[in-house]
Amino acid sequence: RHVVQTLVIKYTAADPSVLTAWAVSQVVSSAGTYAMVATVDGLYAVLVMASAARMENAAANIRNSIEKLPGNPQVEWVHPLTRRLQRLFGWGDVASTPANVVRAAKAGDAEELTELMPQAARMINNGELEWTQLPALHDALRATPAIKDCAHRFFQTT
């Protein structure tokens, strides 16, 4: 039914480095990238697959692959990356708009503002910004960085 490309895996493992090694192996074999996240709620792996797949199939394959690893890691669940999970990880809200920021600012909702813009949490919580400045800050944080990475040659043949 659902086709997904970015999955979040909540897991338990005596040695979390086993899951990091698994994620690296997925990138080497075909996945796009990964991130390992630890929160007070648990351990998570975020996997961006090279191409979209059916949610049910991808989840079953991931569960089977992880649960065969040494140390008996267990997969609690596999879900698509959602706005709620982005916020849980402190990554902000990719779908937020300046209007969301204005609404939260007018309500004086510092918690919502820090979830929308975690990069500005210290300034928001310390009252270093006027509420009217926040929509512009939101836009600035979403903008493409002014400095671009230069082209590197990591592998060269002689």
CNS distance restraints for C-alpha pairs under 8 A (distance, minus, plus):
assign (resid   1 and name CA) (resid  54 and name CA) 6.60 0.50 0.50
assign (resid   1 and name CA) (resid  55 and name CA) 7.31 0.50 0.50
assign (resid   1 and name CA) (resid  56 and name CA) 7.97 0.50 0.50
assign (resid   2 and name CA) (resid  54 and name CA) 5.68 0.50 0.50
assign (resid   2 and name CA) (resid  55 and name CA) 5.44 0.50 0.50
assign (resid   2 and name CA) (resid  56 and name CA) 7.79 0.50 0.50
assign (resid   3 and name CA) (resid  52 and name CA) 6.02 0.50 0.50
assign (resid   3 and name CA) (resid  53 and name CA) 5.20 0.50 0.50
assign (resid   3 and name CA) (resid  54 and name CA) 4.40 0.50 0.50
assign (resid   3 and name CA) (resid  55 and name CA) 5.53 0.50 0.50
assign (resid   4 and name CA) (resid  52 and name CA) 5.11 0.50 0.50
assign (resid   4 and name CA) (resid  53 and name CA) 5.51 0.50 0.50
assign (resid   4 and name CA) (resid  54 and name CA) 6.27 0.50 0.50
assign (resid   4 and name CA) (resid  55 and name CA) 5.78 0.50 0.50
assign (resid   4 and name CA) (resid  80 and name CA) 6.49 0.50 0.50
assign (resid   5 and name CA) (resid  48 and name CA) 5.81 0.50 0.50
assign (resid   5 and name CA) (resid  49 and name CA) 5.29 0.50 0.50
assign (resid   5 and name CA) (resid  50 and name CA) 7.39 0.50 0.50
assign (resid   5 and name CA) (resid  51 and name CA) 6.05 0.50 0.50
assign (resid   5 and name CA) (resid  52 and name CA) 4.31 0.50 0.50
assign (resid   5 and name CA) (resid  53 and name CA) 6.36 0.50 0.50
assign (resid   5 and name CA) (resid  80 and name CA) 7.77 0.50 0.50
assign (resid   6 and name CA) (resid  46 and name CA) 7.02 0.50 0.50
assign (resid   6 and name CA) (resid  47 and name CA) 5.65 0.50 0.50
assign (resid   6 and name CA) (resid  48 and name CA) 4.33 0.50 0.50
assign (resid   6 and name CA) (resid  49 and name CA) 6.19 0.50 0.50
assign (resid   6 and name CA) (resid  80 and name CA) 5.92 0.50 0.50
assign (resid   6 and name CA) (resid  81 and name CA) 5.77 0.50 0.50
assign (resid   7 and name CA) (resid  46 and name CA) 5.68 0.50 0.50
assign (resid   7 and name CA) (resid  47 and name CA) 5.27 0.50 0.50
assign (resid   7 and name CA) (resid  48 and name CA) 6.45 0.50 0.50
assign (resid   7 and name CA) (resid  49 and name CA) 7.95 0.50 0.50
assign (resid   7 and name CA) (resid  78 and name CA) 6.65 0.50 0.50
assign (resid   7 and name CA) (resid  79 and name CA) 5.66 0.50 0.50
assign (resid   7 and name CA) (resid  80 and name CA) 4.45 0.50 0.50
assign (resid   7 and name CA) (resid  81 and name CA) 5.41 0.50 0.50
assign (resid   8 and name CA) (resid  44 and name CA) 6.57 0.50 0.50
assign (resid   8 and name CA) (resid  45 and name CA) 5.73 0.50 0.50
assign (resid   8 and name CA) (resid  46 and name CA) 4.47 0.50 0.50
assign (resid   8 and name CA) (resid  47 and name CA) 6.41 0.50 0.50
assign (resid   8 and name CA) (resid  78 and name CA) 5.63 0.50 0.50
assign (resid   8 and name CA) (resid  79 and name CA) 5.28 0.50 0.50
assign (resid   8 and name CA) (resid  80 and name CA) 5.87 0.50 0.50
assign (resid   8 and name CA) (resid  81 and name CA) 5.72 0.50 0.50
assign (resid   9 and name CA) (resid  44 and name CA) 5.39 0.50 0.50
assign (resid   9 and name CA) (resid  45 and name CA) 5.07 0.50 0.50
assign (resid   9 and name CA) (resid  46 and name CA) 6.30 0.50 0.50
assign (resid   9 and name CA) (resid  47 and name CA) 7.91 0.50 0.50
assign (resid   9 and name CA) (resid  75 and name CA) 6.91 0.50 0.50
assign (resid   9 and name CA) (resid  76 and name CA) 7.59 0.50 0.50
assign (resid   9 and name CA) (resid  77 and name CA) 5.93 0.50 0.50
assign (resid   9 and name CA) (resid  78 and name CA) 4.51 0.50 0.50
assign (resid   9 and name CA) (resid  79 and name CA) 6.62 0.50 0.50
assign (resid  10 and name CA) (resid  42 and name CA) 7.16 0.50 0.50
assign (resid  10 and name CA) (resid  43 and name CA) 5.86 0.50 0.50
assign (resid  10 and name CA) (resid  44 and name CA) 4.51 0.50 0.50
assign (resid  10 and name CA) (resid  45 and name CA) 6.64 0.50 0.50
assign (resid  10 and name CA) (resid  75 and name CA) 6.02 0.50 0.50
assign (resid  10 and name CA) (resid  76 and name CA) 5.43 0.50 0.50
assign (resid  10 and name CA) (resid  77 and name CA) 5.42 0.50 0.50
assign (resid  10 and name CA) (resid  78 and name CA) 6.46 0.50 0.50
assign (resid  11 and name CA) (resid  42 and name CA) 7.49 0.50 0.50
assign (resid  11 and name CA) (resid  43 and name CA) 5.77 0.50 0.50
assign (resid  11 and name CA) (resid  44 and name CA) 6.10 0.50 0.50
assign (resid  11 and name CA) (resid  45 and name CA) 7.84 0.50 0.50
assign (resid  11 and name CA) (resid  73 and name CA) 6.99 0.50 0.50
assign (resid  11 and name CA) (resid  74 and name CA) 5.54 0.50 0.50
assign (resid  11 and name CA) (resid  75 and name CA) 4.36 0.50 0.50
assign (resid  11 and name CA) (resid  76 and name CA) 5.27 0.50 0.50
assign (resid  11 and name CA) (resid  77 and name CA) 7.20 0.50 0.50
assign (resid  12 and name CA) (resid  16 and name CA) 7.81 0.50 0.50
assign (resid  12 and name CA) (resid  42 and name CA) 7.62 0.50 0.50
assign (resid  12 and name CA) (resid  43 and name CA) 6.58 0.50 0.50
assign (resid  12 and name CA) (resid  73 and name CA) 5.68 0.50 0.50
assign (resid  12 and name CA) (resid  74 and name CA) 5.29 0.50 0.50
assign (resid  12 and name CA) (resid  75 and name CA) 6.59 0.50 0.50
assign (resid  12 and name CA) (resid  76 and name CA) 7.35 0.50 0.50
assign (resid  13 and name CA) (resid  18 and name CA) 7.93 0.50 0.50
assign (resid  13 and name CA) (resid  19 and name CA) 7.87 0.50 0.50
assign (resid  13 and name CA) (resid  71 and name CA) 7.08 0.50 0.50
assign (resid  13 and name CA) (resid  72 and name CA) 6.95 0.50 0.50
assign (resid  13 and name CA) (resid  73 and name CA) 4.39 0.50 0.50
assign (resid  13 and name CA) (resid  74 and name CA) 6.52 0.50 0.50
assign (resid  14 and name CA) (resid  71 and name CA) 6.58 0.50 0.50
assign (resid  14 and name CA) (resid  72 and name CA) 7.92 0.50 0.50
assign (resid  14 and name CA) (resid  73 and name CA) 7.07 0.50 0.50
assign (resid  15 and name CA) (resid  19 and name CA) 7.92 0.50 0.50
assign (resid  15 and name CA) (resid  71 and name CA) 7.08 0.50 0.50
assign (resid  16 and name CA) (resid  20 and name CA) 6.65 0.50 0.50
assign (resid  17 and name CA) (resid  21 and name CA) 6.16 0.50 0.50
assign (resid  18 and name CA) (resid  22 and name CA) 6.26 0.50 0.50
assign (resid  18 and name CA) (resid  69 and name CA) 7.38 0.50 0.50
assign (resid  18 and name CA) (resid  70 and name CA) 7.45 0.50 0.50
assign (resid  18 and name CA) (resid  71 and name CA) 7.94 0.50 0.50
assign (resid  19 and name CA) (resid  23 and name CA) 6.11 0.50 0.50
assign (resid  19 and name CA) (resid  45 and name CA) 7.78 0.50 0.50
assign (resid  19 and name CA) (resid  66 and name CA) 7.45 0.50 0.50
assign (resid  20 and name CA) (resid  24 and name CA) 6.24 0.50 0.50
assign (resid  20 and name CA) (resid  36 and name CA) 6.99 0.50 0.50
assign (resid  21 and name CA) (resid  25 and name CA) 6.21 0.50 0.50
assign (resid  22 and name CA) (resid  26 and name CA) 6.35 0.50 0.50
assign (resid  22 and name CA) (resid  66 and name CA) 7.39 0.50 0.50
assign (resid  23 and name CA) (resid  27 and name CA) 6.46 0.50 0.50
assign (resid  23 and name CA) (resid  34 and name CA) 6.34 0.50 0.50
assign (resid  23 and name CA) (resid  45 and name CA) 7.68 0.50 0.50
assign (resid  23 and name CA) (resid  47 and name CA) 7.34 0.50 0.50
assign (resid  24 and name CA) (resid  28 and name CA) 6.23 0.50 0.50
assign (resid  24 and name CA) (resid  34 and name CA) 7.56 0.50 0.50
assign (resid  25 and name CA) (resid  29 and name CA) 6.06 0.50 0.50
assign (resid  26 and name CA) (resid  30 and name CA) 6.06 0.50 0.50
assign (resid  26 and name CA) (resid  31 and name CA) 5.34 0.50 0.50
assign (resid  27 and name CA) (resid  31 and name CA) 4.26 0.50 0.50
assign (resid  27 and name CA) (resid  32 and name CA) 5.78 0.50 0.50
assign (resid  27 and name CA) (resid  33 and name CA) 5.68 0.50 0.50
assign (resid  27 and name CA) (resid  34 and name CA) 7.36 0.50 0.50
assign (resid  30 and name CA) (resid  49 and name CA) 7.30 0.50 0.50
assign (resid  30 and name CA) (resid  50 and name CA) 5.97 0.50 0.50
assign (resid  31 and name CA) (resid  47 and name CA) 7.39 0.50 0.50
assign (resid  31 and name CA) (resid  48 and name CA) 6.16 0.50 0.50
assign (resid  31 and name CA) (resid  49 and name CA) 4.24 0.50 0.50
assign (resid  31 and name CA) (resid  50 and name CA) 4.55 0.50 0.50
assign (resid  31 and name CA) (resid  51 and name CA) 7.86 0.50 0.50
assign (resid  32 and name CA) (resid  47 and name CA) 7.66 0.50 0.50
assign (resid  32 and name CA) (resid  48 and name CA) 5.22 0.50 0.50
assign (resid  32 and name CA) (resid  49 and name CA) 5.12 0.50 0.50
assign (resid  32 and name CA) (resid  50 and name CA) 4.73 0.50 0.50
assign (resid  33 and name CA) (resid  47 and name CA) 6.11 0.50 0.50
assign (resid  33 and name CA) (resid  48 and name CA) 5.24 0.50 0.50
assign (resid  33 and name CA) (resid  49 and name CA) 7.10 0.50 0.50
assign (resid  34 and name CA) (resid  45 and name CA) 6.99 0.50 0.50
assign (resid  34 and name CA) (resid  46 and name CA) 5.35 0.50 0.50
assign (resid  34 and name CA) (resid  47 and name CA) 4.46 0.50 0.50
assign (resid  34 and name CA) (resid  48 and name CA) 5.97 0.50 0.50
assign (resid  35 and name CA) (resid  45 and name CA) 5.82 0.50 0.50
assign (resid  35 and name CA) (resid  46 and name CA) 5.05 0.50 0.50
assign (resid  35 and name CA) (resid  47 and name CA) 6.72 0.50 0.50
assign (resid  36 and name CA) (resid  43 and name CA) 7.66 0.50 0.50
assign (resid  36 and name CA) (resid  44 and name CA) 5.92 0.50 0.50
assign (resid  36 and name CA) (resid  45 and name CA) 4.60 0.50 0.50
assign (resid  36 and name CA) (resid  46 and name CA) 6.30 0.50 0.50
assign (resid  37 and name CA) (resid  43 and name CA) 5.97 0.50 0.50
assign (resid  37 and name CA) (resid  44 and name CA) 5.03 0.50 0.50
assign (resid  37 and name CA) (resid  45 and name CA) 6.14 0.50 0.50
assign (resid  37 and name CA) (resid  46 and name CA) 7.66 0.50 0.50
assign (resid  37 and name CA) (resid  89 and name CA) 6.96 0.50 0.50
assign (resid  38 and name CA) (resid  42 and name CA) 5.93 0.50 0.50
assign (resid  38 and name CA) (resid  43 and name CA) 4.62 0.50 0.50
assign (resid  38 and name CA) (resid  44 and name CA) 6.21 0.50 0.50
assign (resid  39 and name CA) (resid  43 and name CA) 6.44 0.50 0.50
assign (resid  39 and name CA) (resid  88 and name CA) 7.91 0.50 0.50
assign (resid  39 and name CA) (resid  89 and name CA) 7.08 0.50 0.50
assign (resid  46 and name CA) (resid  81 and name CA) 7.79 0.50 0.50
assign (resid  53 and name CA) (resid  57 and name CA) 7.27 0.50 0.50
assign (resid  53 and name CA) (resid  58 and name CA) 6.25 0.50 0.50
assign (resid  54 and name CA) (resid  58 and name CA) 6.11 0.50 0.50
assign (resid  55 and name CA) (resid  59 and name CA) 5.97 0.50 0.50
assign (resid  55 and name CA) (resid  80 and name CA) 7.70 0.50 0.50
assign (resid  56 and name CA) (resid  60 and name CA) 6.20 0.50 0.50
assign (resid  57 and name CA) (resid  61 and name CA) 6.16 0.50 0.50
assign (resid  58 and name CA) (resid  62 and name CA) 6.09 0.50 0.50
assign (resid  59 and name CA) (resid  63 and name CA) 6.06 0.50 0.50
assign (resid  59 and name CA) (resid  78 and name CA) 5.65 0.50 0.50
assign (resid  59 and name CA) (resid  79 and name CA) 7.67 0.50 0.50
assign (resid  60 and name CA) (resid  64 and name CA) 6.10 0.50 0.50
assign (resid  61 and name CA) (resid  65 and name CA) 6.04 0.50 0.50
assign (resid  62 and name CA) (resid  66 and name CA) 6.08 0.50 0.50
assign (resid  63 and name CA) (resid  67 and name CA) 6.02 0.50 0.50
assign (resid  63 and name CA) (resid  75 and name CA) 6.03 0.50 0.50
assign (resid  63 and name CA) (resid  78 and name CA) 7.82 0.50 0.50
assign (resid  64 and name CA) (resid  68 and name CA) 6.46 0.50 0.50
assign (resid  65 and name CA) (resid  69 and name CA) 7.16 0.50 0.50
assign (resid  66 and name CA) (resid  73 and name CA) 6.74 0.50 0.50
assign (resid  66 and name CA) (resid  74 and name CA) 7.38 0.50 0.50
assign (resid  66 and name CA) (resid  75 and name CA) 7.27 0.50 0.50
assign (resid  67 and name CA) (resid  72 and name CA) 6.26 0.50 0.50
assign (resid  67 and name CA) (resid  73 and name CA) 5.65 0.50 0.50
assign (resid  67 and name CA) (resid  74 and name CA) 5.81 0.50 0.50
assign (resid  67 and name CA) (resid  75 and name CA) 7.05 0.50 0.50
assign (resid  68 and name CA) (resid  72 and name CA) 7.19 0.50 0.50
assign (resid  69 and name CA) (resid  73 and name CA) 6.73 0.50 0.50
assign (resid  81 and name CA) (resid  85 and name CA) 6.24 0.50 0.50
assign (resid  81 and name CA) (resid  86 and name CA) 7.10 0.50 0.50
assign (resid  82 and name CA) (resid  86 and name CA) 6.24 0.50 0.50
assign (resid  83 and name CA) (resid  87 and name CA) 6.25 0.50 0.50
assign (resid  83 and name CA) (resid  93 and name CA) 5.88 0.50 0.50
assign (resid  83 and name CA) (resid  94 and name CA) 7.23 0.50 0.50
assign (resid  83 and name CA) (resid  95 and name CA) 7.61 0.50 0.50
assign (resid  84 and name CA) (resid  88 and name CA) 6.21 0.50 0.50
assign (resid  85 and name CA) (resid  89 and name CA) 6.20 0.50 0.50
assign (resid  86 and name CA) (resid  90 and name CA) 6.36 0.50 0.50
assign (resid  86 and name CA) (resid  91 and name CA) 5.14 0.50 0.50
assign (resid  86 and name CA) (resid  92 and name CA) 6.05 0.50 0.50
assign (resid  86 and name CA) (resid  93 and name CA) 6.29 0.50 0.50
assign (resid  86 and name CA) (resid  94 and name CA) 7.97 0.50 0.50
assign (resid  87 and name CA) (resid  91 and name CA) 5.66 0.50 0.50
assign (resid  87 and name CA) (resid  92 and name CA) 5.22 0.50 0.50
assign (resid  87 and name CA) (resid  93 and name CA) 6.20 0.50 0.50
assign (resid  87 and name CA) (resid 115 and name CA) 5.92 0.50 0.50
assign (resid  87 and name CA) (resid 116 and name CA) 7.74 0.50 0.50
assign (resid  90 and name CA) (resid 115 and name CA) 6.94 0.50 0.50
assign (resid  90 and name CA) (resid 118 and name CA) 6.13 0.50 0.50
assign (resid  91 and name CA) (resid 118 and name CA) 6.70 0.50 0.50
assign (resid  92 and name CA) (resid 114 and name CA) 7.89 0.50 0.50
assign (resid  92 and name CA) (resid 115 and name CA) 5.45 0.50 0.50
assign (resid  92 and name CA) (resid 116 and name CA) 4.89 0.50 0.50
assign (resid  92 and name CA) (resid 117 and name CA) 5.41 0.50 0.50
assign (resid  92 and name CA) (resid 118 and name CA) 5.62 0.50 0.50
assign (resid  93 and name CA) (resid 115 and name CA) 7.08 0.50 0.50
assign (resid  93 and name CA) (resid 116 and name CA) 5.29 0.50 0.50
assign (resid  93 and name CA) (resid 117 and name CA) 7.48 0.50 0.50
assign (resid  96 and name CA) (resid 100 and name CA) 6.17 0.50 0.50
assign (resid  96 and name CA) (resid 101 and name CA) 7.80 0.50 0.50
assign (resid  96 and name CA) (resid 116 and name CA) 6.56 0.50 0.50
assign (resid  97 and name CA) (resid 101 and name CA) 6.70 0.50 0.50
assign (resid  97 and name CA) (resid 138 and name CA) 7.80 0.50 0.50
assign (resid  98 and name CA) (resid 102 and name CA) 6.18 0.50 0.50
assign (resid  98 and name CA) (resid 135 and name CA) 4.90 0.50 0.50
assign (resid  98 and name CA) (resid 136 and name CA) 7.64 0.50 0.50
assign (resid  98 and name CA) (resid 138 and name CA) 6.39 0.50 0.50
assign (resid  98 and name CA) (resid 139 and name CA) 7.02 0.50 0.50
assign (resid  99 and name CA) (resid 103 and name CA) 6.16 0.50 0.50
assign (resid  99 and name CA) (resid 135 and name CA) 7.57 0.50 0.50
assign (resid 100 and name CA) (resid 104 and name CA) 6.26 0.50 0.50
assign (resid 101 and name CA) (resid 105 and name CA) 5.92 0.50 0.50
assign (resid 101 and name CA) (resid 113 and name CA) 6.40 0.50 0.50
assign (resid 101 and name CA) (resid 116 and name CA) 7.32 0.50 0.50
assign (resid 101 and name CA) (resid 134 and name CA) 6.76 0.50 0.50
assign (resid 101 and name CA) (resid 135 and name CA) 5.83 0.50 0.50
assign (resid 101 and name CA) (resid 138 and name CA) 7.45 0.50 0.50
assign (resid 102 and name CA) (resid 106 and name CA) 5.99 0.50 0.50
assign (resid 102 and name CA) (resid 132 and name CA) 7.86 0.50 0.50
assign (resid 102 and name CA) (resid 134 and name CA) 7.49 0.50 0.50
assign (resid 102 and name CA) (resid 135 and name CA) 6.34 0.50 0.50
assign (resid 103 and name CA) (resid 107 and name CA) 6.28 0.50 0.50
assign (resid 104 and name CA) (resid 108 and name CA) 6.08 0.50 0.50
assign (resid 104 and name CA) (resid 109 and name CA) 5.11 0.50 0.50
assign (resid 104 and name CA) (resid 110 and name CA) 7.36 0.50 0.50
assign (resid 104 and name CA) (resid 112 and name CA) 6.25 0.50 0.50
assign (resid 104 and name CA) (resid 113 and name CA) 6.13 0.50 0.50
assign (resid 105 and name CA) (resid 109 and name CA) 6.09 0.50 0.50
assign (resid 105 and name CA) (resid 110 and name CA) 7.38 0.50 0.50
assign (resid 105 and name CA) (resid 113 and name CA) 7.10 0.50 0.50
assign (resid 105 and name CA) (resid 131 and name CA) 5.57 0.50 0.50
assign (resid 105 and name CA) (resid 132 and name CA) 7.71 0.50 0.50
assign (resid 105 and name CA) (resid 134 and name CA) 7.56 0.50 0.50
assign (resid 106 and name CA) (resid 131 and name CA) 7.52 0.50 0.50
assign (resid 109 and name CA) (resid 113 and name CA) 6.38 0.50 0.50
assign (resid 110 and name CA) (resid 114 and name CA) 6.13 0.50 0.50
assign (resid 110 and name CA) (resid 124 and name CA) 6.63 0.50 0.50
assign (resid 110 and name CA) (resid 125 and name CA) 6.73 0.50 0.50
assign (resid 111 and name CA) (resid 115 and name CA) 6.32 0.50 0.50
assign (resid 112 and name CA) (resid 116 and name CA) 6.20 0.50 0.50
assign (resid 113 and name CA) (resid 117 and name CA) 6.03 0.50 0.50
assign (resid 113 and name CA) (resid 118 and name CA) 7.85 0.50 0.50
assign (resid 113 and name CA) (resid 121 and name CA) 7.78 0.50 0.50
assign (resid 113 and name CA) (resid 124 and name CA) 7.53 0.50 0.50
assign (resid 114 and name CA) (resid 118 and name CA) 4.81 0.50 0.50
assign (resid 114 and name CA) (resid 119 and name CA) 7.78 0.50 0.50
assign (resid 114 and name CA) (resid 120 and name CA) 6.69 0.50 0.50
assign (resid 114 and name CA) (resid 121 and name CA) 4.86 0.50 0.50
assign (resid 114 and name CA) (resid 124 and name CA) 6.95 0.50 0.50
assign (resid 117 and name CA) (resid 121 and name CA) 6.77 0.50 0.50
assign (resid 117 and name CA) (resid 138 and name CA) 6.76 0.50 0.50
assign (resid 117 and name CA) (resid 141 and name CA) 7.88 0.50 0.50
assign (resid 119 and name CA) (resid 141 and name CA) 7.89 0.50 0.50
assign (resid 120 and name CA) (resid 124 and name CA) 6.11 0.50 0.50
assign (resid 121 and name CA) (resid 125 and name CA) 5.91 0.50 0.50
assign (resid 122 and name CA) (resid 126 and name CA) 5.94 0.50 0.50
assign (resid 123 and name CA) (resid 127 and name CA) 6.02 0.50 0.50
assign (resid 123 and name CA) (resid 128 and name CA) 4.93 0.50 0.50
assign (resid 123 and name CA) (resid 129 and name CA) 6.35 0.50 0.50
assign (resid 124 and name CA) (resid 128 and name CA) 6.28 0.50 0.50
assign (resid 124 and name CA) (resid 129 and name CA) 6.35 0.50 0.50
assign (resid 129 and name CA) (resid 133 and name CA) 6.49 0.50 0.50
assign (resid 129 and name CA) (resid 134 and name CA) 7.31 0.50 0.50
assign (resid 130 and name CA) (resid 134 and name CA) 7.15 0.50 0.50
assign (resid 133 and name CA) (resid 137 and name CA) 6.35 0.50 0.50
assign (resid 134 and name CA) (resid 138 and name CA) 6.06 0.50 0.50
assign (resid 135 and name CA) (resid 139 and name CA) 6.41 0.50 0.50
assign (resid 136 and name CA) (resid 140 and name CA) 6.20 0.50 0.50
assign (resid 137 and name CA) (resid 141 and name CA) 6.10 0.50 0.50
assign (resid 138 and name CA) (resid 142 and name CA) 6.36 0.50 0.50
assign (resid 139 and name CA) (resid 143 and name CA) 6.21 0.50 0.50
